[in-house]
């Protein structure tokens, strides 16, 4: 059967000889259900910290076998049929190393999820302009230039975001020209979007495998901080199970279909949006390494089996001989 490699954001101080500890339990504990799903199909599952990769030898210096529940002599990356690019703590602070990892997996593994072309495209939030140009309902989005300068000089609220960031890092609600002084010289690394007050009513997050809807949550900003627009739990946000409407499902699928039209295969994704007067408005199309909130939805084991079976179809399509080993 297949060898499956998962990159995980390790809580190094809590890892033991027989346990690979992960950060962010609100979503990353899902990885253990993923691993169990793969193992139920007879596959061998290994965890690595992405910082432990040695590109000269094409191996990791440390590797944890989830089947054996212990650290083992690391296999070469070429021994893996599937590389699941799941979580990498701090990867956006070392993007060249991240690209080196993705390229290594692409060269040596039959299946990489998400697809390397999709990862390369989705890492930069400029994709929102492409989606909007294709008719996807998105917030008004601006490059940092005269139009943003004019809006801020009038006191309009804008959300300033780094082009490459995760978990709300660096995103700010701004209303004056002082904000532009803080990013002087770095303007090309940021975009600005209209502030959507509907965010206080909740950001709907829908999880998909391919184009099949799996489950959903609604995330809300901190109730105690009325100016907070970010829904991250680390910033006081809350997460609850959500049941999307038919209109919302149709919208989310249309986002993914449009994304696929860019030449980006869609496998493991999350579509985030708010509901405005005109209908759903995109917040984020996460196709790089989405937090999927399966355990939050009380679907950890179920989704673990679902994702394992989905990956099995990718394995079979890439190399039917893998399943026969």
Helices and strands as residue ranges (DSSP letters): E 3-7, G 12-14, H 25-28, H 30-40, E 44-48, G 50-52, E 53-54, E 59-60, E 64-65, E 70-71, G 77-79, E 82-84, G 91-93, H 95-108, E 111-113, H 116-122, H 127-133, E 141-143, H 146-153, E 158-162, E 172-174, H 178-182, G 187-189, E 190-194, G 197-201, E 203-209, E 212-220, G 233-235, E 238-241, H 246-260, E 268-276, E 279-286, H 300-318, G 320-324
